[in-house]
Amino acid sequence: MAMNRQLGCATIFLTLSAAETKWSELIVILVNVLENKVITLEEAENMSYEKTCDLIRKDPVTCVRYFEHRVKCLWKILSAPSGPFQGYELEDKYVRIEFQARGSPHVHALIWLKNAPKYDKNKPESIKKCIEFIDKLISVSSKPTQFSEELISLQRHKHSHTCKKYVNGCIKCRFGIPYFPMRETMILEPFSDDEKLTKKEREEISKKKENVMKELEKISKDIDNSLTFDEFLVHINMNEEEYIKMIRADLKKAKVFLKRAPNEIRINAYNPQIMSLHRANMDIQFILDPYACLKYCVEYINKSENGMSKLLREALNELKKGNNTVRERLRVIANKFLNSSEISAQEAVYHILSIPLSISSRSTVFINTNRPENRISMLKSDEILQKLEP
């Protein structure tokens, strides 16, 4: 939050996931460490999935150290003048390591790029520059010439139980996939007060959208379909103006819609150079709303384990029955929090090896600006007070 206020809105929100089973170099290292054998990259690539998973499970320390080293090397390349950001210098960054349900780490990063365009909906020139910038750095192409189909498959979303959510009794993907095909990259705004839709118009648009989503689900199952955007519009019986109006009807804030063919509606956004280096699933977004992005990051940082609130309430109720000091109460609550959190083996390794979970290009200093009488202080014990100089 402090960086956002002092430096302005971050430019890019970047997410990098781990793909231990796809990284042959890691498998070579694991076989060397665990079995004292030297194998080639080709042998690692041809190893069975079960064997690969077994190696990864047996040595979370090596997996963590490899991921950490890989990410450090990647940051050096991203910070280079000739890096993937097309001449835009990486000025600042804030990085947070999080852990997926399967236990592997992934990176969330806010990136500030020098001289990058800033979005202003009231300035057409600003919108044009932002769209040009987005098209330079972000792609959803299903057949880029420098990539193999294997790399693109890492970006192609497959629905699972973790992405499903119930909305009005219907199962939907929480990532909003399949995405809408678009002729060109656009930044769309919700309807203004002057453009408000009538109840009848909203009902008609809602019916159209329901039909469009059904068609998108059908189309998305055929990744080799050759539909053009114009053919897609004919297929759903809408013109482009009606189609854009349908998309805008559900928007609550400005949103980027990337240029996307009908056979790319399951592909997550990526940067071609970063993708070729990282070789694992990634996501890259141009930030329009700085506070919405910060809210997402803060919620990630402060997220609590399921059932933790109940355990802490029980601990507090127990403490109320005794005559514990403030320090003793704090220790009991801290122990309850630490000992009742469920973490993966790789997350435990991060803590044991004291590997930072947050990295920032700027240091921050908290200054308590409350009036002196309103500032919260920690009580010192009598023992400590006795040792203080008069």
C-alpha positions in Angstrom: 0.0 0.0 0.0 2.8 2.4 0.9 4.7 1.6 -2.4 1.5 2.2 -4.3 1.0 5.6 -2.7 4.6 6.7 -3.1 5.4 5.2 -6.5 2.0 5.3 -8.1 0.0 2.5 -9.6 2.0 -0.7 -10.3 2.1 -1.6 -14.0 2.0 -5.4 -14.1 0.6 -8.2 -11.8 2.6 -11.3 -12.5 2.0 -14.9 -11.2 4.4 -17.7 -11.7 3.6 -21.3 -10.7 5.9 -24.2 -10.1 6.0 -27.2 -12.5 8.4 -29.7 -10.8 7.2 -32.6 -12.9 8.0 -30.7 -16.1 11.5 -29.4 -15.1 13.9 -32.1 -16.2 16.9 -30.3 -14.6 15.2 -30.7 -11.2 14.6 -34.4 -11.8 18.3 -34.9 -12.7 19.3 -33.2 -9.4 16.7 -35.2 -7.4 18.0 -38.6 -8.8 21.6 -37.5 -8.0 20.7 -36.5 -4.4 18.4 -39.3 -3.5 19.8 -42.3 -5.5 23.4 -41.1 -6.1 22.9 -41.7 -9.8 23.7 -39.4 -12.8 21.0 -39.4 -15.5 20.7 -37.3 -18.7 18.0 -34.7 -19.4 16.5 -37.1 -21.9 16.2 -39.9 -19.3 14.5 -37.4 -16.9 12.0 -36.3 -19.6 11.1 -40.0 -20.3 10.7 -40.9 -16.6 7.2 -42.1 -15.6 4.9 -39.6 -13.9 4.6 -41.8 -10.8 8.4 -42.0 -10.4 8.8 -38.3 -10.9 6.1 -37.5 -8.2 7.8 -39.9 -5.8 11.1 -38.1 -6.1 9.5 -34.7 -5.6 7.6 -36.0 -2.5 10.8 -37.5 -1.0 12.9 -34.3 -1.1 10.9 -31.0 -0.6 14.2 -29.3 0.5 15.8 -29.7 -2.9 12.6 -28.8 -4.7 12.3 -25.5 -2.7 16.0 -24.6 -3.2 15.7 -25.3 -6.9 12.5 -23.2 -7.2 14.1 -20.3 -5.2 17.2 -20.3 -7.3 15.2 -20.5 -10.6 13.1 -17.5 -9.6 16.2 -15.5 -8.5 17.8 -16.1 -12.0 14.5 -15.1 -13.7 14.4 -11.8 -11.8 17.9 -11.0 -13.0 16.7 -11.5 -16.6 13.5 -9.5 -16.0 15.5 -6.6 -14.6 18.0 -6.5 -17.5 17.6 -3.6 -20.0 17.2 -6.2 -22.8 14.7 -8.2 -20.8 11.1 -9.3 -21.7 9.5 -5.9 -21.0 10.3 -4.5 -24.5 12.6 -1.7 -23.3 10.5 -0.7 -20.2 12.9 -0.8 -17.3 11.9 -2.7 -14.2 12.1 0.0 -11.5 10.5 -1.6 -8.5 8.8 -4.8 -7.4 7.0 -6.4 -4.5 7.0 -10.2 -4.5 5.0 -12.6 -2.3 5.4 -16.4 -2.2 2.2 -18.4 -1.7 1.5 -22.1 -1.6 -1.1 -24.0 -3.7 -3.4 -26.7 -2.5 -0.9 -29.3 -3.8 1.8 -27.7 -1.7 4.0 -26.2 -4.3 5.1 -22.5 -4.1 4.0 -19.8 -6.6 5.0 -16.2 -7.0 2.7 -13.2 -6.9 4.5 -10.0 -8.0 3.6 -6.3 -8.4 5.9 -4.8 -11.0 6.5 -1.1 -11.6 7.9 -0.4 -15.1 9.6 3.0 -16.0 7.6 5.2 -18.4 4.8 2.7 -18.8 1.5 4.2 -19.8 -1.1 4.9 -17.1 -4.8 4.2 -17.7 -7.2 7.2 -17.8 -10.7 6.4 -19.1 -11.3 10.1 -19.9 -8.3 10.3 -22.2 -8.6 8.4 -25.6 -4.8 8.8 -26.1 -4.1 7.1 -22.8 -6.5 4.2 -23.7 -4.7 3.8 -27.1 -1.2 3.7 -25.5 -2.3 1.2 -22.8 -3.8 -1.1 -25.5 -0.6 -0.9 -27.6 1.5 -1.6 -24.4 -0.7 -4.6 -23.5 -0.4 -6.1 -27.0 3.4 -5.7 -26.8 3.8 -7.6 -23.5 0.8 -10.0 -23.3 -0.3 -12.8 -25.6 -2.9 -15.6 -25.7 -1.8 -17.0 -29.0 -2.3 -20.7 -29.3 0.4 -21.1 -32.0 3.4 -18.8 -31.4 6.2 -19.8 -33.7 8.9 -20.0 -31.0 6.9 -22.3 -28.7 6.1 -26.0 -28.7 2.6 -27.2 -28.1 3.8 -28.6 -24.8 4.5 -25.0 -23.4 1.1 -23.7 -24.7 -0.6 -26.7 -23.0 0.7 -25.3 -19.7 -1.4 -22.2 -20.3 -4.5 -24.0 -21.4 -7.0 -24.2 -18.5 -8.7 -27.5 -17.6 -11.6 -27.2 -15.2 -11.2 -29.0 -11.9 -12.9 -29.1 -8.5 -10.7 -26.2 -7.3 -12.0 -23.8 -9.9 -15.7 -24.6 -9.7 -18.0 -22.4 -7.8 -21.8 -22.2 -7.5 -23.5 -19.0 -8.7 -27.3 -18.8 -8.6 -27.4 -22.6 -8.5 -25.1 -23.0 -11.5 -21.5 -24.3 -11.6 -19.1 -21.7 -13.0 -15.4 -21.4 -13.3 -14.0 -18.9 -10.7 -11.4 -17.7 -13.2 -14.2 -16.8 -15.7 -13.0 -19.4 -18.3 -13.9 -19.8 -21.2 -12.9 -16.2 -22.0 -14.8 -14.1 -24.5 -13.2 -14.1 -28.1 -12.3 -10.6 -29.2 -11.4 -9.1 -32.6 -8.8 -6.8 -30.9 -7.6 -6.0 -27.4 -10.1 -3.6 -25.7 -10.4 -1.9 -22.3 -14.2 -2.0 -21.5 -15.9 0.1 -18.9 -19.3 -0.6 -17.2 -22.2 1.4 -18.3 -22.3 4.9 -17.0 -25.4 6.5 -15.3 -26.3 8.0 -18.7 -26.3 4.5 -20.3 -28.3 2.6 -17.7 -30.1 -0.3 -19.1 -33.8 -0.9 -18.5 -35.0 -4.0 -16.7 -36.3 -5.5 -20.0 -32.9 -4.8 -21.8 -31.0 -6.5 -18.9 -33.3 -9.6 -19.1 -32.8 -9.9 -22.9 -29.0 -9.5 -22.5 -28.9 -12.1 -19.7 -30.7 -14.6 -22.0 -28.3 -13.9 -24.8 -25.3 -14.2 -22.5 -26.5 -17.6 -21.2 -26.7 -18.9 -24.8 -23.3 -17.4 -25.6 -21.7 -19.1 -22.6 -23.2 -22.5 -23.6 -21.8 -22.1 -27.1 -18.4 -21.1 -25.7 -18.3 -24.3 -23.6 -19.0 -26.3 -26.7 -16.4 -24.5 -28.8 -13.7 -24.7 -26.0 -13.8 -28.5 -26.1 -12.4 -28.4 -29.7 -9.0 -26.7 -29.4 -8.3 -27.2 -33.1 -11.5 -25.4 -34.3 -10.8 -22.9 -37.0 -13.6 -20.4 -36.4 -12.7 -16.8 -37.1 -14.2 -14.0 -34.9 -16.6 -13.0 -37.6 -17.8 -16.6 -38.0 -18.2 -16.8 -34.2 -20.5 -13.8 -34.3 -22.6 -15.4 -37.0 -22.6 -18.6 -34.9 -24.1 -16.8 -31.9 -26.4 -14.7 -34.1 -25.1 -11.3 -32.8 -23.4 -8.3 -34.4 -20.2 -6.9 -32.8 -22.0 -4.0 -31.2 -24.5 -6.2 -29.5 -21.7 -8.6 -28.4 -19.7 -5.8 -26.7 -22.9 -4.4 -25.1 -23.6 -7.9 -23.7 -20.1 -8.1 -22.1 -20.3 -4.6 -20.7 -23.6 -5.3 -19.0 -22.1 -7.4 -16.2 -19.0 -5.3 -15.6 -18.6 -3.6 -12.2 -15.2 -1.9 -13.1 -12.9 -1.4 -16.1 -11.5 -4.6 -17.5 -9.0 -5.7 -20.2 -10.2 -8.1 -22.8 -7.3 -9.5 -24.9 -7.4 -10.1 -28.6 -8.4 -13.7 -28.7 -9.5 -16.2 -31.4 -12.3 -18.7 -30.7 -9.8 -21.5 -30.3 -7.9 -19.5 -27.6 -10.7 -19.1 -25.1 -9.1 -21.4 -22.6 -5.6 -20.0 -22.8 -4.4 -17.9 -19.9 -2.4 -14.7 -20.6 1.4 -15.0 -20.8 4.5 -13.1 -21.9 6.3 -15.1 -24.7 9.8 -14.5 -23.4 9.0 -15.1 -19.7 7.1 -18.3 -20.7 10.0 -19.7 -22.6 12.3 -19.1 -19.6 10.0 -20.2 -16.8 8.4 -23.2 -18.6 5.5 -23.4 -16.2 2.0 -21.9 -15.9 2.0 -18.1 -15.5 -0.4 -15.2 -15.6 0.3 -11.6 -16.5 -2.1 -8.7 -16.2 -2.0 -5.0 -16.9 -3.2 -3.2 -13.8 -6.1 -0.8 -14.3 -7.4 -0.5 -10.7 -4.4 -0.3 -8.2 -6.6 -0.8 -5.1 -8.5 -3.8 -6.4 -5.1 -5.4 -7.1 -3.8 -4.5 -3.7 -6.9 -5.8 -2.0 -6.3 -9.2 -3.8 -2.7 -9.3 -2.6 -3.5 -8.3 1.0 -6.3 -10.9 1.2 -3.7 -13.5 0.1 -1.2 -12.4 2.7 -3.7 -12.3 5.5 -5.7 -15.4 4.6 -6.4 -17.8 7.5 -6.7 -21.5 7.6 -10.1 -23.1 7.7 -11.2 -23.6 11.3 -8.5 -21.3 12.8 -11.0 -18.7 14.1 -12.9 -21.4 16.0 -9.6 -22.7 17.6 -8.5 -19.2 18.6 -11.9 -18.4 20.2 -11.7 -21.6 22.2 -8.2 -20.6 23.4 -9.5 -17.2 24.4 -12.4 -18.7 26.4 -9.9 -20.9 28.2 -7.6 -18.0 29.1 -10.5 -16.0 30.5 -10.9 -18.6 33.2 -7.3 -18.2 34.5 -5.2 -15.4 35.9 -2.6 -15.3 33.1 -0.6 -12.2 32.4 -0.9 -10.4 29.0 2.4 -11.9 27.9 1.3 -15.4 28.8 -2.0 -15.0 27.0 -0.2 -13.8 23.9 2.2 -16.8 24.0 -0.8 -19.3 24.3 -2.6 -17.7 21.4 0.6 -17.7 19.3 1.3 -21.3 20.0 -2.3 -22.3 19.2 -1.9 -20.4 15.9 1.4 -22.0 15.0 0.6 -25.5 16.1 -2.8 -25.7 14.5 -1.9 -24.4 11.0 -1.8 -27.0 8.2 1.1 -26.4 5.9 2.8 -28.3 3.1 6.2 -29.8 3.3 7.6 -27.2 1.0 6.1 -24.3 3.0 7.7 -25.8 6.1 11.0 -25.9 4.3 10.7 -22.1 3.6 10.2 -21.4 7.3 12.9 -23.8 8.5 15.5 -22.4 6.1 14.4 -18.9 6.8 13.8 -18.2 3.1 11.9 -14.9 2.8 8.2 -15.2 1.7 8.1 -11.5 0.8 10.6 -9.5 -1.2 10.5 -5.8 -1.9 12.7 -3.4 -3.8 11.9 -0.7 -1.2 12.2 -0.9 2.6 9.3 0.6 4.6 9.3 2.2 8.0 6.1 2.3 10.1 5.6 5.7 11.7 2.9 5.8 14.4 1.0 9.1 13.7 -1.6 8.6 16.4 -1.6 11.0 19.3 0.8 9.8 22.1 -2.1 8.9 24.4 -3.7 6.7 21.7 -0.6 4.7 20.7 -0.7 1.0 21.7 2.3 -0.3 23.6 3.5 -3.7 24.8 3.6 -4.0 28.6 7.0 -4.9 30.0 7.1 -7.5 32.9 8.3 -6.4 36.4 11.5 -8.4 35.8 12.4 -6.3 32.8 11.4 -3.1 34.4 13.6 -3.8 37.4 16.6 -4.1 35.0 16.0 -0.8 33.3 18.2 2.2 34.3 16.4 4.8 36.4 
